[in-house]
Amino acid sequence: MAPSSLDVADDRLRAVIQDLYEIQSATHGYLGPETQQVLIRKIQDLTQSLAQLTTTASSLPTQVPPEVIDYVDTGRNPDIYTREFVELVQRSNSHLKGKREALAGFRDVYAKEISTAWPELERTVKEILEGKVGERNGVQKEENVANGVRG
């Protein structure tokens, strides 16, 4: 099986890191003209590794939201964008949960009041609350199936 482009990019990135490490080691152990050629060769290897990584990276499927690019362009951390986005989704979910709970409460109160005012409709109201109203006519709603209600 041929390696995926992500695996190839990962290998090339590791090669760049290895080249940087070797340059650091060569710089730390630099002894003058006798080690200069080794350092030059390692810098050339780094240049070649970076060129290969650039070629591989251009073929990777990437979908970065424009907002993240704007964050980076203005010198901000893209993690801030992620955190703000997650907080926005959490607030929205909380808001929708509150609406759902309020409507469920209204549904229950309304059903009770209808059953009290019109006792002959109590069975129908109960079926509606159980999600079985369409099953009487042989029709089962999709939401009943999604909720696991079977008739």
N, C-alpha and C positions, 0 to 999 in steps of 0.2 A: 504494500500500500504506500503510495506517495505521501510525503509529509505535507500537511496543510500549510497554507501561507502564514498562518499564525505561528506554527512551529518553526518555520524557516526564519520568520522575523525574530522569534524568541532566541533562536540560535545565533543570529547575527548580532542581536543586542548583547548577548552574553560575550560574544567575541569582542565587541567594542569595550565592554567593561574589563575584560581580560587585558586588552591592549592598554587601557588606561592604567590598570594596576601595574603592568610591566613597565610602563613609562615612569610611573611613580617610583618603582623599585630602582630603575636605572638612574633616575635623577638623584635619588637618595645615595646611591653608591657611585656617583660620578667621580671619576678619578682624573679627569683631564682628557687630553687628546686621545689616550689609548681606549677610552670607553665612548668617545664621541660617535664613532661609526655605529656602535650598537644602539645608541639613543636615536640616531638619525633613522636607522632601519625600523625601530619600534614606532617612531612617529609616522613613517611611511605606511607601516602596517595599520596603524590607527586610521589614517586617511583612507586607505583602501576598505577597511571595515565599515567606516562611516558611509562611504559611497555605496557599498553593498546594502547596508541597512536602509539607506534612503531609497534605493531602487525597490527593495522588498516592501517597504512601508507604503510606497505609492500605490501598490496593488492591493492593499488591505481594504476590506469594506469598513468604512467608518461613517458614522452618523453622529456628529457632534452638534447639539443645538446651537443656533447662532448666539443665543444669550450667553452661553458658556464662553464662546470665542470672544464676545464683547467683554466679559469679566476679565479674561486673561489679557486682552488688549489694553484694558485700563489698569492693569497691574494688580488685580484682585485675585484671590485664591478661588479656583473653581469649586472647592469644597464648600465655600460660602453659598454659592448658587445651589448646590445640592441640598445643603441644610435648609435654606430658605424654601426651596421647592417642597421638601418633605414636610416642613411646618405648614405650608399652604395647603397641601393635600390633607394633612391631619385636621386642620381647622375646617376644611370643606367637608370631610367625612363626619366630623363631630356635628356640624350644622345639619347635614342631611340626616344623621341619626336622630337628632332632636326633632326634626320635622316628621320623620317616620314614626317616632314614639308619640308625638302629639296627634298625628292622624289616627294611630291605632287607638289611643285613648278616646278620641272623638268617635271613632267607629263603634267602640264598645258602649259608650254612653248613648249614642244614637240608636244602636240596636236594642238596648234596654228600654229606652223610651218608646220605640216603635212597638216592642213586645208588650209593654204596659198599656199603651193606648189602643192597640189592635191585637188582642190575644189570638185571633184567628191567623195572624201572620207569624206567630212565634216559631212555628216549625220552619217556615221559609227563611226567617231571619237566622235561625240556628244553622241551617244549611249554608247560607251565605257566609256566615262566620267560619264554618268548617271548610269552606271552599268547595262544596259539593253541589252548588246550585245548577251547574250545567249538566251534571251527570244524570239528572232525572230524565232529561230528554235524549239521553244517549250520547251527549256531547261532553267531552272532557277537555277543560281548558288547559293550555300549555303550562300555565303557572301552577296548576294542580300537580301536573307531572313533575315539574321542576321542584316543587316543595315536597314531593314524595307522597302526596295524598292520592290514594287509590280507592276506587269505588267498588 
